[in-house]
């Protein structure tokens, strides 16, 4: 079997020769550390991004089969994005910048972290009309049609999995307005709240519709959201079900109508409160199932929602910073989850800088032996 066949067989409860070994990419700092330690050369440490040639080379060397984030990208957000600008350098060395979403953020040069948001361009209807609405309209420029034609040409011969990125129905709005801004907006101006969500969704539907109409085949479709944290959702689930749920339903039906039966969604944090909304609207594969301090795994979800609920992720990547024994214990924990079917273990986010290169290799070697 090839990796395309293995992925689909595992998620469809079909027989496979061995479980596909997948990851979710690497932090840039991980690559830098492994380079400094002599595990990868300067040349191989350059341009290691999702599915780049160097990332594929590293993937093979570690023992993985592929990066699950193997999605054909389309422009499903602001088009064009804002021009980034340095607005101010503070007395304590922070850079106040306007980012590509129109948010104003504080960045500390040389420090790797999520920047603090201190302001936003989108605050009311006037700013929506002036700066955002026109950036969220459909245009053919959003789609790489040449790339889709190239994919179509290998529909029957492609031996690697290929997903289609179909956008973000709420997470990107959160990025643009901030959690506080979007939370207040539903009460302060519900009509505008609805219009922003609907404008995003309509554009993303048209992008997916046009991409799928080319005849290029995809093995799964994939949403990105990241709208939860370690204690739950960053949006009221009842509001989310009412305002956003129908758009998921429409998007997943479009994918189903084009023969795509695996619809996955990337959301970090504790997702339990939003999972039933996604699931009832056609999203059937959770990713990356962050283990976190809340000890997430697919078993309780499977018991609650049944075999139609699949998963990719849920491997506690923190063991990569420990030792072989810790890796063995984690693989044994995963064994019972794999036996449920419809589940593929994957490090529960990008492999972090504390990961020991040999531990990751050991994990891949042991997984190959255990799940063949």
C-alpha positions as CSV (number, residue, x, y, z in Angstrom):
1,X,0.0,0.0,0.0
2,X,1.1,3.6,-0.5
3,X,0.6,6.4,2.0
4,X,-2.5,7.7,0.3
5,X,-4.1,4.3,0.6
6,X,-3.0,3.9,4.2
7,X,-4.4,7.2,5.4
8,X,-7.8,6.6,3.8
9,X,-7.9,2.9,5.0
10,X,-7.1,3.9,8.6
11,X,-9.8,6.6,8.7
12,X,-12.4,4.5,6.9
13,X,-11.9,1.5,9.2
14,X,-10.5,-0.6,6.4
15,X,-7.6,-3.0,6.5
16,X,-4.1,-1.6,6.0
17,X,-0.6,-3.1,5.9
18,X,0.7,-0.7,8.5
19,X,-0.5,2.5,10.2
20,X,0.8,5.6,8.5
21,X,3.3,7.5,10.6
22,X,2.5,11.2,10.5
23,X,3.6,14.4,12.1
24,X,2.5,18.1,12.1
25,X,5.7,19.9,11.2
26,X,8.4,21.5,13.3
27,X,9.1,24.8,15.1
28,X,11.7,26.8,13.3
29,X,13.7,26.8,16.6
30,X,13.6,23.0,16.6
31,X,15.3,22.9,13.2
32,X,17.9,25.5,14.4
33,X,18.7,23.4,17.5
34,X,19.1,20.2,15.5
35,X,21.3,22.0,13.1
36,X,23.5,23.4,15.8
37,X,23.7,19.9,17.4
38,X,24.9,18.5,14.0
39,X,21.9,16.3,13.2
40,X,21.1,18.2,10.0
41,X,23.3,20.3,7.7
42,X,23.0,24.0,7.1
43,X,21.7,23.2,3.6
44,X,19.1,20.8,4.9
45,X,18.0,23.3,7.7
46,X,17.1,25.9,5.2
47,X,13.5,26.4,4.0
48,X,12.0,23.7,6.3
49,X,8.3,24.5,6.0
50,X,5.2,22.3,5.5
51,X,5.8,19.9,2.7
52,X,8.9,21.7,1.4
53,X,11.6,19.4,-0.1
54,X,13.8,19.8,3.0
55,X,10.9,19.0,5.3
56,X,10.2,15.9,3.3
57,X,13.9,14.9,3.6
58,X,13.8,15.4,7.3
59,X,10.5,13.5,7.6
60,X,12.1,10.5,5.9
61,X,15.2,10.7,7.9
62,X,13.3,10.7,11.2
63,X,11.1,7.8,10.1
64,X,7.8,9.5,9.5
65,X,5.8,9.0,6.3
66,X,4.4,12.5,5.8
67,X,3.2,15.7,7.4
68,X,-0.6,15.5,7.9
69,X,-0.7,19.3,7.0
70,X,-0.5,18.3,3.4
71,X,-3.2,20.7,2.1
72,X,-3.5,22.4,-1.2
73,X,-3.8,26.1,-0.2
74,X,-6.2,28.7,-1.4
75,X,-6.5,32.3,-0.4
76,X,-9.5,32.2,2.0
77,X,-8.9,35.3,4.1
78,X,-8.0,39.0,3.5
79,X,-7.0,39.5,-0.1
80,X,-4.9,41.5,-0.2
81,X,-3.7,41.5,3.4
82,X,-2.6,44.7,5.2
83,X,0.9,46.0,4.6
84,X,2.8,45.4,7.8
85,X,4.2,48.5,9.4
86,X,6.4,49.4,12.4
87,X,4.4,52.0,14.3
88,X,6.6,52.6,17.3
89,X,9.5,51.3,19.3
90,X,8.7,51.5,23.0
91,X,11.2,52.6,25.7
92,X,11.5,48.9,26.9
93,X,12.4,47.7,23.4
94,X,9.1,46.4,22.1
95,X,8.0,47.0,18.6
96,X,4.4,48.1,18.1
97,X,3.5,46.9,14.6
98,X,0.5,46.8,12.3
99,X,0.3,43.2,11.2
100,X,-1.2,41.6,8.1
101,X,-4.7,41.4,9.6
102,X,-4.8,45.0,10.6
103,X,-4.2,44.2,14.3
104,X,-1.8,46.2,16.3
105,X,0.6,43.9,18.2
106,X,3.6,44.2,20.5
107,X,6.6,42.2,19.3
108,X,9.9,41.8,21.2
109,X,12.7,41.3,18.7
110,X,14.5,38.0,19.3
111,X,11.7,36.6,21.5
112,X,9.6,33.8,20.1
113,X,6.0,34.0,21.4
114,X,2.5,35.0,20.3
115,X,2.5,38.8,20.2
116,X,0.3,40.7,22.5
117,X,-2.6,42.5,20.7
118,X,-3.0,46.1,21.8
119,X,-5.4,47.4,19.2
120,X,-7.4,46.5,16.1
121,X,-8.4,48.2,12.9
122,X,-11.8,46.4,12.7
123,X,-13.9,47.9,15.5
124,X,-17.2,49.0,13.9
125,X,-19.2,49.1,10.7
126,X,-17.3,52.1,9.3
127,X,-13.9,50.3,9.6
128,X,-15.5,47.1,8.2
129,X,-16.7,48.9,5.1
130,X,-13.5,50.9,4.6
131,X,-10.9,48.3,5.3
132,X,-12.3,44.7,5.3
133,X,-15.4,44.0,3.3
134,X,-13.7,44.6,-0.1
135,X,-10.8,42.3,0.9
136,X,-13.2,39.4,1.5
137,X,-14.8,39.1,-1.9
138,X,-14.4,36.2,-4.3
139,X,-12.0,36.5,-7.2
140,X,-10.3,33.9,-9.3
141,X,-7.0,35.3,-8.1
142,X,-7.6,33.5,-4.9
143,X,-7.0,30.1,-6.6
144,X,-3.9,28.5,-8.2
145,X,-5.7,26.9,-11.1
146,X,-2.4,25.7,-12.7
147,X,-1.6,23.8,-9.5
148,X,-5.1,22.3,-9.5
149,X,-4.7,21.2,-13.2
150,X,-1.4,19.6,-12.3
151,X,-3.1,17.7,-9.4
152,X,-5.9,16.6,-11.7
153,X,-3.4,15.1,-14.2
154,X,-2.3,12.7,-11.5
155,X,-5.7,11.9,-9.9
156,X,-5.3,8.2,-10.6
157,X,-1.6,7.8,-10.1
158,X,-0.9,10.0,-7.0
159,X,0.5,7.8,-4.2
160,X,0.6,10.5,-1.5
161,X,-2.3,12.0,0.5
162,X,-3.6,15.4,-0.6
163,X,-6.0,17.6,1.4
164,X,-7.8,20.7,0.4
165,X,-7.7,23.7,2.8
166,X,-11.2,25.1,2.8
167,X,-10.7,28.0,5.2
168,X,-11.7,29.2,8.7
169,X,-15.2,30.2,9.5
170,X,-14.5,31.9,12.8
171,X,-10.8,31.6,13.8
172,X,-9.6,34.2,11.3
173,X,-12.3,36.6,12.4
174,X,-10.9,36.1,16.0
175,X,-7.4,36.9,14.7
176,X,-8.6,40.1,13.0
177,X,-10.9,41.5,15.8
178,X,-9.4,39.8,18.9
179,X,-11.3,37.7,21.4
180,X,-12.6,40.7,23.3
181,X,-13.7,42.6,20.2
182,X,-15.6,39.7,18.6
183,X,-17.2,38.8,21.9
184,X,-18.6,42.2,22.4
185,X,-19.7,42.7,18.8
186,X,-22.4,40.0,19.0
187,X,-24.1,42.2,21.6
188,X,-23.2,45.6,20.4
189,X,-24.0,45.1,16.7
190,X,-25.4,41.7,15.9
191,X,-26.2,42.7,12.3
192,X,-22.5,43.5,11.7
193,X,-21.5,40.3,13.5
194,X,-23.7,38.3,11.2
195,X,-22.5,40.1,8.1
196,X,-18.8,39.5,8.9
197,X,-19.4,35.8,9.5
198,X,-21.5,35.4,6.4
199,X,-19.1,37.4,4.2
200,X,-16.2,35.2,5.2
201,X,-18.3,32.0,4.7
202,X,-19.7,33.0,1.3
203,X,-16.3,33.8,-0.1
204,X,-14.8,30.5,1.3
205,X,-17.6,28.5,-0.1
206,X,-17.1,30.0,-3.6
207,X,-13.3,29.3,-3.4
208,X,-13.9,25.7,-2.4
209,X,-16.6,25.3,-5.1
210,X,-14.4,26.6,-7.8
211,X,-11.4,24.5,-6.7
212,X,-13.5,21.3,-6.6
213,X,-15.1,22.1,-10.0
214,X,-11.7,21.7,-11.7
215,X,-11.9,18.0,-11.2
216,X,-8.7,17.7,-9.0
217,X,-9.3,15.0,-6.5
218,X,-8.6,15.4,-2.8
219,X,-8.5,12.7,0.0
220,X,-9.8,15.0,2.7
221,X,-10.9,18.6,3.3
222,X,-9.5,20.6,6.1
223,X,-10.6,23.6,8.2
224,X,-8.4,25.7,10.6
225,X,-9.9,27.4,13.6
226,X,-7.9,27.5,16.9
227,X,-10.8,29.0,18.9
228,X,-10.3,27.1,22.2
229,X,-7.8,27.3,25.1
230,X,-7.0,25.1,28.0
231,X,-10.3,25.6,29.7
232,X,-12.6,25.6,26.7
233,X,-13.9,27.7,23.8
234,X,-13.2,31.3,23.1
235,X,-16.8,31.7,21.8
236,X,-20.2,31.1,23.3
237,X,-21.1,27.6,22.0
238,X,-24.8,28.5,21.6
239,X,-24.0,31.5,19.5
240,X,-21.4,29.5,17.5
241,X,-24.0,26.8,16.8
242,X,-26.6,29.3,15.6
243,X,-24.3,31.7,13.6
244,X,-21.5,29.4,12.3
245,X,-22.9,25.9,12.3
246,X,-25.0,26.2,9.1
247,X,-21.9,27.4,7.2
248,X,-20.0,24.2,8.2
249,X,-23.0,22.2,7.0
250,X,-23.0,23.9,3.7
251,X,-19.3,23.5,3.2
252,X,-19.1,19.9,4.3
253,X,-22.0,19.0,2.0
254,X,-20.2,20.6,-0.9
255,X,-17.2,18.4,-0.1
256,X,-19.3,15.3,0.2
257,X,-20.9,16.0,-3.1
258,X,-17.5,15.9,-4.7
259,X,-16.6,12.5,-3.1
260,X,-14.7,13.8,0.0
261,X,-15.9,11.9,3.0
262,X,-13.1,12.9,5.4
263,X,-13.5,16.4,6.7
264,X,-10.9,17.4,9.4
265,X,-10.6,20.5,11.5
266,X,-7.6,21.9,13.3
267,X,-8.4,23.4,16.7
268,X,-6.0,23.6,19.6
269,X,-7.1,23.6,23.2
270,X,-10.0,21.9,25.0
271,X,-12.5,21.5,22.2
272,X,-15.2,19.4,23.9
273,X,-17.8,22.2,24.0
274,X,-17.5,22.9,20.2
275,X,-16.9,19.3,19.0
276,X,-20.6,18.4,18.9
277,X,-21.4,21.5,16.8
278,X,-18.7,20.6,14.3
279,X,-19.7,16.9,14.3
280,X,-23.4,17.6,13.7
281,X,-22.5,19.8,10.8
282,X,-20.4,17.3,8.9
283,X,-16.9,17.7,10.4
284,X,-15.9,14.1,11.3
285,X,-12.1,14.2,12.0
286,X,-10.6,16.1,14.9
287,X,-7.0,17.4,14.7
288,X,-4.5,17.7,16.4
289,X,-6.2,16.5,19.6
290,X,-3.9,18.4,22.0
291,X,-3.3,16.2,25.1
292,X,-2.6,19.2,27.3
293,X,-3.2,19.3,31.0
294,X,-6.8,18.2,30.3
295,X,-5.6,14.8,29.0
296,X,-7.6,14.8,25.7
297,X,-7.9,11.7,23.7
298,X,-10.4,10.2,21.2
299,X,-11.8,7.4,23.4
300,X,-14.5,9.5,25.3
301,X,-15.5,11.2,22.1
302,X,-15.8,7.9,20.3
303,X,-18.0,6.5,23.2
304,X,-20.2,9.6,23.0
305,X,-20.4,10.2,19.2
306,X,-19.8,6.8,17.7
307,X,-17.6,5.5,14.9
308,X,-18.3,8.4,12.5
309,X,-16.1,10.5,14.7
310,X,-12.4,10.1,13.6
311,X,-9.2,11.6,14.8
312,X,-5.6,12.4,13.8
313,X,-3.3,13.5,16.6
314,X,-3.4,13.0,20.3
315,X,0.3,11.8,20.7
316,X,1.8,13.6,23.7
317,X,4.8,15.2,22.0
318,X,6.3,16.2,25.4
319,X,7.8,12.7,25.7
320,X,10.3,13.7,22.9
321,X,12.0,15.8,25.6
322,X,12.3,12.9,28.0
323,X,13.8,9.4,27.3
324,X,13.1,6.1,25.5
325,X,11.1,4.8,28.4
326,X,8.7,7.7,28.3
327,X,8.3,7.2,24.6
328,X,7.5,3.5,25.2
329,X,4.9,4.4,27.8
330,X,3.2,6.8,25.3
331,X,3.2,4.3,22.5
332,X,1.6,1.8,24.8
333,X,-1.1,4.3,25.7
334,X,-1.7,4.9,22.0
335,X,-2.1,1.2,21.3
336,X,-5.5,1.0,22.8
337,X,-6.7,4.1,21.0
338,X,-5.5,2.8,17.6
339,X,-7.4,-0.4,18.3
340,X,-10.6,1.7,18.3
341,X,-10.1,2.2,14.5
342,X,-10.6,5.5,12.6
343,X,-7.7,7.0,14.4
344,X,-4.1,7.9,13.4
345,X,-1.7,9.0,16.1
346,X,0.3,12.2,15.4
347,X,2.3,14.5,17.7
348,X,-0.3,16.9,19.1
349,X,1.3,20.0,17.6
350,X,4.5,21.0,15.8
351,X,7.6,19.2,17.3
352,X,9.0,21.7,19.8
353,X,12.6,22.8,20.4
354,X,13.0,20.6,23.5
355,X,12.6,17.5,21.4
356,X,15.6,15.2,21.4
357,X,16.4,14.1,17.8
358,X,17.2,10.5,18.8
359,X,13.9,10.3,20.8
360,X,11.9,11.2,17.7
361,X,13.8,8.6,15.6
362,X,13.2,6.0,18.3
363,X,9.5,6.9,18.4
364,X,9.2,6.4,14.6
365,X,11.1,3.1,14.7
366,X,9.0,1.7,17.5
367,X,5.7,2.8,16.0
368,X,6.7,1.1,12.7
369,X,7.2,-2.2,14.7
370,X,4.2,-2.0,16.9
371,X,1.6,-1.0,14.3
372,X,2.7,-3.0,11.3
